[in-house]
Amino acid sequence: MKKQILSLLLISALCLPACGREPTVPETTAEITTEEQTTVPEPTTLPADRAGESVYQEHPELTPVDYDSPALLPKTPDAGQKYIDGITFLCDSPCYWLKLYGLLSDGYDTKQVWTGKEGTMTLAYLRGFPILDPIDGVERTIPETVAAHKPPMILITVGVNGVAFMDEAYFTEEYENLIGEIQKASPKTEIVLQSILPITPRYRGWGDITNATITEANSWMLKIAEKHSLYYLDSFSCLLAEDGNADPELMQSDGLHPNKEGLTRVLNYIRRHSAPSARMKK
């Protein structure tokens, strides 16, 4: 128990973005593509995106994606910027940088990124955990915030702060509780589960957390999506390098947080792996 608590404290501390000061944002020329598609195939005609399959084959320590899973979102034509604009990102620190880099439509003032007031949160402690409601700046629990705003889609990206000490049963229980609270607060909100993103060995917590532990947790998440008839987004693969780790060119120097180019790639991946509800509207 002491070891778990110490691991949690260490990971939570390391996962925080810079607090109490304006973050230093490196310059980049990365841009989000804006091309639109007008015709979209039925979801049943779209095959699984196996872009990362060869990396899994070369690195058996990684838990591979179940490409036959009905919950796995396939590659689709570009759903467009409007699709991104309709997503609320319920996330820990790696995706909090979507706000810090100004990658969403309202830039740093975006209301689409929901997380704790320190820019992160931990899956194991989300029951009753207050997040900072970006609409009015009030701290509320996740279900209270969801009930207040009823977003059309929530993309959940949490878990990296828990994989060092949570086993499958613990992880699944907390994740399913979060899903249940969101569904109860807003039954019409569509929920998509996004994979935990990869890291590099430069991360200070490497060892307690590796891409082997992350892909194992991602496999649990995929099973949760199947069980609850939700969709799973394998964004892990779009940052993956041939060595089985995150591509260092797409990561900040801390090895944990994607850089601006990396998060731009994630956003483009989301656009090209859209939920069926978005495709049906085309």
N, C-alpha and C positions, 0 to 999 in steps of 0.2 A: 504494500500500500504506500509506504514512504517513497519507494522508488517510482511509483506511478505519479505521485504528486510532484516529486522533483522533476520528472520528465515533463509533466504538463507545464510547470512554471517556466522551465527552460525554453520549451517550444513556444509558449505564448509570448515570452519576452522577445525571442528571436524573430517571430513572425510579424511583429508590429512594424508598420511603416514609421517613418520619422514623425515624432510627436512634438508639439510645442514650437514647431518652426515650419516654414514653408519648405516643402521638399525640393531637392535639386533634381530637375528633370533634364536628362540628356537630350540633345538635339537629335533628330532623325528625319529622314525624308520619307518615312513610311506613310502611306495614305490608304484609307479605306476605299475600296473600289465602289463605284456607283452604278455599274451596269445593271439593268433590270431585265427580267424575263417576263414575257406575257403568257406563255403557255407552259403549263406544269403537268408532268405525267401523274397519273394516279400513284399513290404511295406504294401499292402492291407491285408496281412494275419496276421499282427502283431497287437495285442490288445493294448489298452492304458495301461500305467503303472499307477496303482492306489495305489501306495505305501503309499501316504500321505492321502488317502481318510478317514481313520478312525480318523485321527487327526482333519481334517476339521469337521467331524461329532461331535466330542467332544468339538469343540471350534467354535460355530456359529458366533463369532465376526470376524473370518477369512472368506474371500471370497474364496469359493472352486474353484478348477480347473474344467473347463468344459471338462470332460473326453471324451465327444463325439465330440469335435472339430476336424475337419480335419486338422487343423494346428498343433495340438499337436504331437510332435515326440514320437512314441511308444518305448518301450524297444526292443532293437535289440541285436543280437550277437555282441561281441566285434569287433569294426571297426579297432582297432589297433593303434599303435603309429604313423603310417604314416598319419592317419586321423587327429590326433592332430597337427602334423607337418604342415598340410596344412591349419590350421586355423589362421586368424588374429584376435586377441582379441581387439576390440574397446571398451574401458571400463573406468569406474571410479575406485576409489581406492580399493574396495574389490578384484577385479581381477588383479589390478596392482601388488599385492603381488605374483602373478605367477612369475614375474620377480625377485622380491626381494628374494624369496625362491629358485630361480633357478630350477623351476619345469618343464620348457620346455627344448627342446633338446639342445639349446645353453646356458642353465643356465642363469646367470645374464646378459649375452651378447645377449640374445634373441632379435630378430627383430620382434617378433610376437605380442608384446604388444604395442598398440597405445593409448596414452592418453596425457593429458596436461603435461607441463614440471614439474609441481609440483606433478605429480603422480595421478591426479584426474581431473575431469571436471564435469560440471553441465548441465543437459539436457536443462534447460531454456535458456542457453547462448551459445549454440553450433553454432549458425549461425555466421559464420565468425571467430569462435574461433580457434586460432592456437594450433595445437598439435605438439609434438616433433617427427618429422620423425626419427624413430630409424635407418633407413638405412644410412642416412648421417648426422643426428644431426641437420637438418635445421627445423625451425618452419614453418609449413604450415597449411592451413585450412584442414579440413577433406576431402572435395572433391578434393583438390589439391593433397593431399597425396595418396588418392585412385587412382586418374588419373595417378599419377607418377608410381605406382607399380602394379595396377590392381590385387590385391590378389584373389586367387581362391574362398576363403570363408571368410566372415567377420561374426564373432559372436559378436553381439552388446549386451553389458551388461552395461547399463546406466539407471539412473532414481532415485537412492536412494537419490541423492542430490536435488531432486525436489519434492518428494512426500509430503513433509511437507507443501507446499504452492501451488501446482499445482492441479487444478481440472481436470476432465476427458477431457474436451474440450481443455484446455491448454496443457496438457500432450500429447494428441493425435496429436495436431497440430505440436508441436515441434518434436515429434518422427517421424511423417510422412514426415516432411520436411527433417529430417536427412536421412531417407530411400531414398527419392527422389533424394537427392544430390548424394548419393552413386551410385544409379542406373544410373544416368545421367553420372557420371564420369567413371563408369566401368560397362556397361550393363551385362557383362558375370559373374560378381562377384556374387556368391551365398550369400544370406543374411539369417542368422538365428537369431532370437530374443531370448536371454536368460533372464529368469526371474531375477528380483532383488532378491538377496539372503537374507535369514532371519537374524535377529539380536537378541540380548538378552536384557533384561531390564538393564543390566550394561552399555549400551550405554548412553553416556552423553546427547544425544539428545532425549532420550526416552520420549515419550509423544507427541512431535511434529511428531516423526516417531515411529510407532509400527509395529508389524507384521500384524495388521489389515489394516493399511494404505498401507503397502507393497503388501499384497495379493490383495487389491483392484486395485492398480496400475498394478499388474501382470495380472489381468483380462482385463484391458484396452489394455495391450500389446498383449494378446492373440487375442483380437478382431481386432487389427491392423494387426496382422499376417494373420488372415483369410481374411480380406479385400484386402490385397495386395498379396495374394497367396504365403505367406512366411511360414516358419516353426518356431514353438515356442518350446523352451526347458525349461522344468519345473525343473531346477536345485534347486529351492527353496526346493523341497521336500527331496532332499538327505541330507540336513543339519538339517532337522526339527526334533525336539524332541516331545515327547508325550504331553508336556505342551503347545504346540502351538508356541514355540519360537525356535530359533536355539539351537542346542545341545551345551552347554557350553564347552564340551570336544573338540569340533571342532572349537572353536573360540578363538581369541586373547582376552586378558584381557579387551580390550576396548569395547567388545560386538558388534562391527561393522564389523571387518575384520576377515574372516576365518583364522585359523592357517594353518600350513603346512599340517597337516593331513586332515583338512577340505577341502583345495583346491585340495589335492590329490583325495579326494572323488569326488569333482566336476569334475575333469578331467576324472576320471573313469566313472562317470555318462554320460559325453559327449560322450565318446567312445561307451557306451552301449545304446545310444539314437541317433544314427547317422542319418544324412539326407539321403533321398532316393537316391540322386545322388551318394553318396559313396557306397551304397549297390549295385547299378546297375553296378559298376565297378568291383565288385568281380567276 
